[in-house]
């Protein structure tokens, strides 16, 4: 190891066993066309999409099937086939939600054609945002915020740095890492498209130091893009001179939650995002690497977001892999594709094991923001209940924000959640470090959630009164 | 496809560090074992009675209290055994069996369970038990110290004697050193062939246990080092800071009692103040107080400061540190 000091965030964090070895070296495999896809109308933050197809319509892969409305994004058919009756179906995060189900037919007409726009590098910011919106792109790192809205800065905000988040700090997950290795040019070009939209002249790609090969691939792709003359920023002010975009690939310490927006901004720029504010407050915008690839496809080919890469892994799955699947594929079909899950599997986690959700059933679809499926075996935390706080202080050391989960938890336990504000309940973004280290197995994140919702409710009541 | 197994719906995070309350407590017990066994070796098998009755009484009291209060059985978390063991290690090696039992029962029932059980006690239960015994059985607690084996081969006799600290207080340094077997007095003090309470005599073995806990990340060095700093500072004037540092329960107290999670502050600033207060109070009590030994009361007094220290020294909020560049 060369003795270079890795970038990292200021305080707290934990070092869980990365568990990435079973998929880190496996190239992305492509899932064969599934029997059906279920595309929930709500897969993003914003209003649900409105269907523009009806029962028994034949649709082709890539065709728009639902309109995005004023705040959402449209939805596209991710396989070709026949539309089933539009009805409520199980949803990974919302129990039941209206979804468009497409059934594969005997003959497959294939994907719509998306020819390259030869002028794509010089397309205007407004046009690029329109293409990104039309492609149905949302933040693919997990938050699923519509990308076209994120790229439209609010009045008065200025951004000088675009950060591309390839940290992938969650244990087990390797999909972003493999994507950077297989499509480094798309990552870089997508980042450049967004940099031109924003008018920023600095792009930083942050990854954890265990992704050395991905970092090399990105640097090489950057050199090629620079050779192709793609790296000129167009400042927002009319008439301002175009400046060159500077790109840096930065290695960060392997430390959870390095990939959390706030922590990555601190690690790469030294800037501190205030509580509950967005990174644009300090002049930074953060986008995930998979989002960058989708942006590239949308602007260059007007190709909508149809697939995403998932890491299917964990001790419970027979063949762990990185899999490119059509959005809407049922988890059950993916499990079959990966050889099935063992009988001692107790939890199927959508996302990473630190912040992901346990799924109640396997007949839910992959949605846009889902970056992994982790099959865990054995007893989970808190399965035997939890003990009293022994005031060991581990959660105070682990919290990357310097909050006091111990104090919040004992107040919530005592039925006094409204007294938790001084201990930072509202600032918590639920990274899970506190619960991870708690020797009493206390569900500190959930105590934080209870405190947060009680505080918000009381604030809302006060606002009405 | 394998048939879908029963899936558990649990909130995240779905991984956790391996440390649990019970593991921590049993590691503390294990780390104390060498010092305890050394005490038994040096003071003879009769000291097993003190050790056994304190541990058994603490465990019984915990079991009874959790039954009576209809709480989750907490015996398995090891904290009651830890309290009994720690109490025994602070006692004279030989005393009537019911005295340690009573002290341990007081520690668990009054100092711990009445405050709400594990996590809620204000004072270190083992030391509260010892303070209770000091008040109840002053003679047995201070008068009759068993003379140690003089060396590995020497015959063990039942002569009672004074501890080095008591001798220092009554007669001065020379007398204190004479107590500790002849020419290699300092090594006797370090190795543990000297009069004293059951678990304090071998500084080396106490330090070994402490090293294990530090290496496992169970305790930090902030509190113990602050205790030592405070003790050295306050006893420097006495002319025998080294004797003070190596004797009395200072090491046992600094590494195993002052570091009790529940009754110590949980941020570094608070821990430094807490440790210094203990160290200084120990020296002051030893030099100017009525007792030759001071760490027990010093820790109990500092325990009372913990809620205030936790209020004064809070973690620094990330976003409030510095401003955006």
Interface residues (C-beta under 8 A of the other chain):
Chain A: X10 X11 X12 X14 X16 X17 X171 X262 X269 X270 X271 X272 X273 X274 X275 X281 X282 X283 X332 X335 X336 X340 X341 X342 X343 X344 X345 X346 X347 X348 X349 X353 X354 X355 X356 X357 X358 X359 X360 X361 X362 X374 X376 X380 X381 X382 X383 X385 X387 X388 X389 X390 X391 X392 X393 X394 X396 X399 X400 X401 X402 X403 X404 X406 X424 X427 X430 X432 X435 X436 X437 X438 X439 X440 X441 X443 X445 X446
Chain B: X1 X2 X4 X5 X6 X7 X8 X9 X10 X11 X12 X13 X14 X15 X16 X17 X19 X20 X21 X23 X24 X72 X77 X116 X117 X118 X119 X120 X261 X262 X264 X266 X267 X314 X315 X316 X317 X318 X319 X320 X321 X322 X323 X324 X325
